[in-house]
Amino acid sequence: MDTIKTYKKVNPNDAFVSFSISKMEDIYVKRNGQVDEPHRHNFYTVLVVNKANGVHRIDFNEYQMGNQQIYFVAPGQVHQVIEHEQSSGYAMTFSTEFLIENSIPLSFIESLNLFHNYGQSPPLLPPKEQFEKILKFGHEIYALHKSESNMKELSIGAFLKLLLIECNNICAINPLDSSIDSTGNFTLKAFRNLVNESYKEEHSTSYYAEKLHITPDHLNRIVKSSIGKTAKEYIQTRIITAAKRLLFFSDLSNKEIGFELGFSEPANFSAFFKKCTSLSPTQFRNKEHLS
C-alpha cells in the first residue's frame, strides 16, 4: 500500500554507521545534478545551507531554498531537495543510536523546537553572525568526521549538540514558556506519542486529555505554549499529513483512505480535507502528480 522510498540506515552499506555528514556541493556532483525522488529517512537530517537556489519539499509543503538557511527533517517525514544549481553547505544525518551512544538523551531532541514531525517545517533563517557560528560548527563536525581522532564520535556529538542548541535559541517559540511547570515537557511528549498511536481512531482533544488525566484546556495550554498550535490543530495536522502521503504514494481510493483514517463516511473525510487544505482529496492528488 505504502510505496514511499525509505532509507532505513544512515549508511546502507554499513549498519553500524549512525552519523554522516557530506558537503552539499559533493552530493550535487555525485548525483550529476539529478533530483532524487521524494523519500523519507528513519533518522534525523539537518541541512546547513550556505548558498542555494532551488526548492525543498517537506511533507508536500514547498520552501524556496536560498542563502543561509537551516532545515530540519524528522524521521518519517517525506522530503525532496530540488536544486536549480549547485548548492554549498552541509547535509548531516544521524540516528537515535548515535544520540544514545554519545550521551545525548532523546528528551533533549524532543525538547527542541526544531524537528516537526507533521505540518509546516520551514527553514530557520538565522542572522548572519549566528549563521556563521552554526556554519563553523558544521566545519568542525565535517573535519572530525574525516579524521581519525580518538573519540571522534563523542566530539562530533558535542559539536552537534552545540549546533542544535544555537539553532533552538534562534527560534521564536521557546520549547516551554516559564508559566508551564516542569511536567509540561513530559505531558507534551506523552500527548505526541498518544496521537501517533491513535490518530486513526481518535480525533478529539478530549480523548487525549482524558488519557493524560488533565483537562482539555490544560492540554491546549501546554501544546500551544510549546509548538504554537492547539492540541486540536496538532491532531488535525497529523491526520492531514497521513492523508497526503496516502493520496500521493498509494493507489487507495478516497473512500478507502478516509476509512483508514477513521472517517466512517467518505463525505466527512472529503469535507475535513478540504477545510484543512482548501483542496478536495482528488484535487490534491491530481495537483501533486502533475507537479
NORNORGI-V16395 format. One record per backbone hydrogen bond with DSSP energy under -1.0 kcal/mol. CO is the residue of the C=O (numbers start at 0). NH is the residue of the N-H. Records with the same first field share a line. If there is no record, write none. Layout:
CO: NH ; NH
This chain:
4: 39
6: 41
10: 13
13: 16
17: 94
19: 92
21: 90
22: 26
23: 27
24: 28
25: 29
26: 30
27: 32
28: 31
30: 33
38: 78
39: 6
40: 75
43: 93
44: 72
45: 91
46: 70
47: 89
48: 68
49: 67
50: 87
52: 83
53: 64
54: 81
55: 62
56: 79
57: 60
60: 57
62: 55
64: 53
68: 48
69: 123
70: 46
72: 44
73: 76
77: 58
78: 38
79: 56
81: 54
87: 49 ; 50
88: 23
89: 47
90: 21
91: 45
92: 19
93: 43
94: 98
95: 99
96: 100
97: 101
98: 103
99: 102
104: 107 ; 108
105: 109
106: 110
108: 111
123: 69
126: 130
127: 131
128: 132
129: 133
130: 134
131: 135
132: 136
133: 137
134: 138
135: 139
136: 140
137: 141
138: 142
139: 143
140: 144
141: 145
143: 146
148: 151
150: 154
151: 155
152: 156
153: 157
154: 158
155: 159
156: 160
157: 161
158: 162
159: 163
160: 164
161: 165
162: 166
163: 167
164: 168
176: 179
180: 183
182: 186
183: 187
184: 188
185: 189
186: 190
187: 191
188: 192
189: 193
190: 194
191: 195
192: 196
193: 197
194: 198
197: 200 ; 201
203: 207
204: 208
205: 209
206: 210
207: 211
208: 213
214: 218
215: 219
216: 220
217: 221
218: 222
219: 223
220: 224
221: 225
222: 226
223: 227
229: 233
230: 234
231: 235
232: 236
233: 237
234: 238
235: 239
236: 240
237: 241
238: 242
239: 243
240: 244
241: 245
242: 246
243: 247
244: 248
245: 249
252: 256
253: 257
254: 258
255: 259
256: 260
257: 262
258: 261
264: 268
265: 269
266: 270
267: 271
268: 272
269: 273
270: 274
271: 275
272: 276
273: 277
279: 283
280: 284
281: 285
282: 286
283: 287
284: 288
285: 289
286: 290
